[in-house]
């Protein structure tokens, strides 16, 4: 059963997980560990923004960098800071109500918890295989 948090932020969680799955579908070598690493970087960066500090992003592999850019872009869109590109000439997606940095951090932490849970159950790509079915 979903918690109230998941009910309230389902759209944001799905948006971020879509960003993860889109990279995974293009590059099957992506692992839960990569997702967890990028989640931790994003959480650190957004926490630092809250205290007007900066975090030096570690050098990432090209695949991790691709995942980072995809997830960060989605978070920035949900924060109301960036437009969502529309490569397929589809009707423009309505920009949802902007979320706060705290809300984005909470969503990233919730996804991190899901990565831990499904990785324990399914191994190296347990989380990715799980969300790939639903997104």
Buried (B, 14 or more C-beta within 10 A) or exposed (E): EEEEEEEEBEEBBBBBBBBBBBBBEEEEEBBBBBBBBBBEBBBBBBBEBEEEEEBEEEEBEEBBEBBBBBBBBBBBBBBEEBEBEEEEEEEEEEEEEEBEBEBBBBBBEBBBEBBBEBBEEBEEBBBBBBBBEEB
